[in-house]
Amino acid sequence: MSKGSGQVKVFFLPSERCADIVSGKSIRQAARELDVGIEGLCGGEGTCGKCKVRIEEGISPRYGIESRMENLSPLTKTEKKLLTSGQQRDGYRLACQARIRGDIIVSVPEESRQVNQIVRKAAGDITVELKPAVRKYCVELKPATLDDALGDWERLQAELKKRFKLVNLTIDYRALRSLQRVVRQGNWRITVSLWMGREVIGVEPGVVENSYGLAVDIGTTTVAAYLCRLSTGDVIATDSMVNPQVSYGEDVIARINYAMTCKEGLEVMNRAIIRGINDLAGKTAARAGIKRSAIADMAVVGNTCMHHIFLGIDPGYLGQSPFPPALHRSLDIKARELGLRIAPGAYLHVLPVEAGFVGADNVGVLIVEEPYRQDDMVMIIDVGTNGELIMGNRDRLVSASCATGPAFEGAEIRYGMRAAPGAIEKGLIDPDTREVRFKVIGKDGGNTELDQVGAGGICGSGIIDAVAQLFLAGVIDRTGRFNTDVDTIRLRKAEGGPEFVIAWAGETSIGQDIVVCQQDVRNIQLAKGAVYAGAKLMMRRLGIDKLDKIILAGAFGICIDKESASVIGMFPDCAQEEVYAVGNAAGDGARIALLNVDKRVEADRRAREIEYLELTVAPDFGEVFTRAMWFPNMEDSFPHLKHLLPGFKQGLAKGREG
Amino acid sequence: MSKGSGQVKVFFLPSERCADIVSGKSIRQAARELDVGIEGLCGGEGTCGKCKVRIEEGISPRYGIESRMENLSPLTKTEKKLLTSGQQRDGYRLACQARIRGDIIVSVPEESRQVNQIVRKAAGDITVELKPAVRKYCVELKPATLDDALGDWERLQAELKKRFKLVNLTIDYRALRSLQRVVRQGNWRITVSLWMGREVIGVEPGVVENSYGLAVDIGTTTVAAYLCRLSTGDVIATDSMVNPQVSYGEDVIARINYAMTCKEGLEVMNRAIIRGINDLAGKTAARAGIKRSAIADMAVVGNTCMHHIFLGIDPGYLGQSPFPPALHRSLDIKARELGLRIAPGAYLHVLPVEAGFVGADNVGVLIVEEPYRQDDMVMIIDVGTNGELIMGNRDRLVSASCATGPAFEGAEIRYGMRAAPGAIEKGLIDPDTREVRFKVIGKDGGNTELDQVGAGGICGSGIIDAVAQLFLAGVIDRTGRFNTDVDTIRLRKAEGGPEFVIAWAGETSIGQDIVVCQQDVRNIQLAKGAVYAGAKLMMRRLGIDKLDKIILAGAFGICIDKESASVIGMFPDCAQEEVYAVGNAAGDGARIALLNVDKRVEADRRAREIEYLELTVAPDFGEVFTRAMWFPNMEDSFPHLKHLLPGFKQGLAKGREG
């Protein structure tokens, strides 16, 4: 029953959250207000169809709600396109499309529920000389007397000069405000935190030994934080979270759109990430048993869009040619200027960016892998929601960005999902029987005990395995087309074309078959083709015809099977033992910059030196990309894949097969 | 009628302000909440008796109030002491003492109304080479292209280097955030504001020529602001206001107490002064026809206590021996850090302080008068609510602070008031008839057309004149005692001792005789004795026995009659033509520092060099002070006052006169 005055009741199942909201809002908006997680990979654009919800008809005596389909706006064109007629009949709507005009009960099916993504951004072992920006000095001051009533700050400076030869110091305004109290609390013995040898950013009573810093990697999807002890370099706590901006758009383009089209969109997303990082700072500090205010330094990486939004800088220009960033160089600003609640006087170091689409995260990878110190011709692939590529060696380095789209993260895949509990993350198809074996991520993030049950969808690594296996089993051909002649009950013709059943309904938690369809294969082809084409154009720019080493950076790199990636042709031919994953190198880069200020200087220098290659302006980009969509490529040879692709010619392919 | 639930009605006359307030508050608190100005020089301590109000008994049909004396807490001891029995009978109460327990109507008599003080802090002519901290540079940038997608900030830096040889620049975070928009708004032509040749603090689209700065003098009682055009040095608008902290205590000691005893007292006073300066910035900008955000620099002076509170630094330690300040040196901080709303990236320069009681205002005087460049032995007296003294020449300089108390500002004087409309500011007593002629400050700040009417009290210069004249007329003797033998109807014996009528009730606006009483004379003696004793001890430290020049700085210096000041012995003997007033030299010092960065460096150097003399630790301080309380001094000779003091011995006085 609607309550006059524009207020209506909405009730979500199974979370049982209920509230009065203003009539006219979409179900998605209502869910966001009530903190009910509903999937949505397109940022509410009505293109992904992931936010399916079911409307329950009837009366809930407990909440006094009479829920009716008529209490929603009529089906939109988008819904008619993305919902099957069966779903429409069963009361399904898209949460981003349906607007609430009267009381309703909304049931969020499991496949539409946003779950916390399993974060694999772990802290790798890094070796770096300790040279942090913040160091502590303990001094004892002579108490003021009538004959020597020198100001506390001048008294402190005199002592720091005498004992440690520190001169020309300044003091942070907040530290100055607390100085007198701290000096007397410590009975004239205090510990100062000095930043870059020049600014006192904090004072503490008595002797305080340890100081701490936080390295933060702001991914489009995941934000990871590493709390380090600056005096030893140890990581003493880590935590990560789904980037809270995900609600405003799944990828950087969706976020740029949100910032450009929504009033205060930038502020909303900026506040969301700041709040998120504050949470991570608080959680890691609590876990390590320190106060959040003991965190005296911070180093941050992120792609250029994340970097801009984090700094409150309009990312709009990044979305328009020629995509210039607001700045390239690294930046040191007071953390409090951004609303970050760590030590009040602490600075924040944001690593430089290389270009509009090659960000500070890539610079982080750069200073970890140091290709500029190698003779080998290296290619570094950092695939997140966007693909960032580095290629070269000590002589010359180029970088590029490729629009992989979100397929590698499970989006734009019919049964795609994030690498969360329930996701199929590995698969194997018997080339003879075409029977499937798969592994599902368990509730705890590990694989389920019984691997082949409870699947809710397929994540990025799972879909790459599936496509590679389908190709190797002859179910799809080199162009990506399904070979409908193959005799297996799993391959069937559906409304939208052929599809292959990976998991039968009984093996899932969603009560329906999980399939890979033709469009899924196409989307993977587009994604891997983009990386491959980028590599080819970069090789051409460098004048080389082979790669010595391929490094897969990013969380994704750890998960994917490098053989599957090689088989589908995600990158040019390379010795398999020289293809390896390095984990979250961007996060490692942030840690290195946190622990060593020389690496900050190096990052600035290397980011300036690297040549950014705008791939799309190459005149034959389209052709290169088209050829790269084939498995593994239309014409390139793959001598190192002989053992995997026995049935294929290793030379140039002269025409289409199929 | 009281309204249950602890809410009572209070109605103020003649302002007709009315509100429901929580029962139990004092009338003073209620008045503050309703913005009804009630005098109060002791900060609510119950010592000044200035906040007399009258309670109206009866019913106000308009506001539905039945006002009764019983609706207030009983008379306190303080009230019994400070209110005459007649006043008590007539329904008078002290606003700081009486607590409201039921509905009341409060009438605020004229003498208790807080009026806007006449501010005489005008901008004097100063000559200074223009070398401001902020300069503007206009550049045209090459638009970004796909081949040259350099970040906007790096693009700007490259152009500034090419055109103006400016290197190693940083950019303020707020300026950075607006950069891309501004660059495109200006069609790639922008004007940058550069601070100290190293930080871009603001960017504006197109060509912008002028930049502005604000010089601020935070006095204990008065805050003055001078808006200057930085490119010409012109003062384009000035304004001033009563320091809004006055409500929390009249002098620095009262404010220190307020900060120490009231929870959030410091924050409250800090916010009050910041809001006040924001108001002054807004008003002066409006008057000059510019935006407040066009103010790109600020220089601030103030005594050490005002300096600390302005910076949000606890002034508590300034109130306890050895009175060390938090810092001596000048400070450059972002204006926004303090909540000052001028240009978002603007800095604020706070001049250095010399000691706990010789503040940045004194340093301002120092760089204006430059005694360190003179051969003459100079004494500079800056008397505000506190007295700050400088003495010396190019060879050596000492400074000191003396506790004059607020008597020179009309406080602690029975009919004392600030230099506001209605104040008697000049007086003359005929030595034969003892008849009085006086001048009253008019509504417009000038003297009234009919000088001898409408007096509401006596301000500082008036009381000095009155005491000097009473002394010259033989009504008081050299020790300050009333000579009750003098035959005049104006001299009469009252409850508290003898008193002299300056203005008869008919000549006043308050309906009662305005008198000078014995205690008033004593308070003036204490104040002038403090200055004189300070001067004596400083002369001793410098090893000199005469002064070549006496400079009276501060608003007070302009108002007082230097002959009257000489006659009562405010300072040692000096040729009358070498005693002169320089107006608000502290404010001039702020302006000089605003316009020339070299003077900032000079201020820091000179403030460090000057020797601070803690007067009260001299073993014979008491004796020197006691002798200095006499008119003009117990034993010193005043050869330059021969014409004014014909009847007195000019040599040592051997004993008391009667």
Interface residues (C-beta under 8 A of the other chain):
Chain A: A144 T145 L146 D148 A149 L150 G151 D152 W153 E154 R155 I171 Y173 L176 R177 L179 Q180 R181 L311 G312 I313 D314 G316 Y317 S321 P322 F323 P324 P325 A326 L327 H328 R329 L331 I333 E337 V353 A355 G356 Y612 E614 V617
Chain B: A144 T145 L146 D148 A149 L150 G151 D152 W153 E154 R155 I171 Y173 L176 R177 L179 Q180 R181 L311 G312 I313 D314 G316 Y317 S321 P322 F323 P324 P325 A326 L327 H328 R329 L331 I333 E337 V353 A355 G356 Y612 E614 V617
